[in-house]
Structures are given as C-alpha cells and as structure tokens.
C-alpha cells in the first residue's frame, strides 16, 4: 500500500470515528468511557496522518 493510500484510508477512518462519536454523544445517556476511547482513537489516527504527511 502506498503512503498516499494509507493516508486516505486513515482519513476515512478518522471521519468514521467522528460519526461514531457524534452518534454516541447524542444518545440519551452517552457512554463516557466509549466516548473517551473513540476520541483517543481518533486522535491517534490524526497523529498518524500528520506523521505520514510529513514524510
């Protein structure tokens, strides 16, 4: 897989995580632990995209 393909894949994953976070956040009683896990994963994906973009 090329670097650009990996970046594109990570950006798609980042967008999917954003959607899942929004869905969880709008539930009547959001699961804070799940939200924290999703946000942490989203941050890690963002950092990986940035790292790959610089190389």
C-alpha positions in Angstrom: 0.0 0.0 0.0 1.4 3.4 -0.9 1.8 6.1 1.6 -1.0 8.2 0.0 -3.4 5.2 0.0 -2.6 4.7 3.7 -3.3 8.4 4.4 -6.6 8.2 2.5 -7.6 5.1 4.5 -6.7 6.8 7.8 -8.7 9.9 6.8 -11.7 7.7 6.1 -11.3 6.0 9.5 -11.0 9.4 11.1 -14.3 10.5 9.5 -16.0 7.3 10.6 -14.8 7.8 14.2 -16.1 11.4 14.1 -19.5 10.0 13.1 -19.5 7.4 15.8 -18.5 10.0 18.4 -21.4 12.2 17.3 -23.8 9.3 17.4 -22.7 8.3 20.9 -22.8 11.9 22.1 -26.4 12.4 21.0 -27.7 9.3 22.8 -30.0 10.0 25.8 -27.3 8.7 28.1 -23.9 8.7 26.3 -21.4 6.1 27.5 -18.5 8.4 28.6 -16.0 5.5 28.6 -16.9 4.7 25.0 -16.6 8.3 24.0 -13.2 8.6 25.6 -12.0 5.5 23.8 -13.3 6.8 20.4 -11.8 10.2 20.9 -8.4 8.8 21.8 -8.5 6.5 18.8 -9.5 9.5 16.6 -6.5 11.5 18.0 -4.1 8.6 17.3 -5.4 8.3 13.7 -5.0 12.1 13.2 -1.4 12.0 14.6 -0.6 9.1 12.2 -2.0 11.0 9.2 0.1 14.0 10.2 3.2 11.9 10.7 2.8 10.2 7.3 2.1 13.5 5.6 5.4 15.0 6.8 7.4 12.0 5.5 
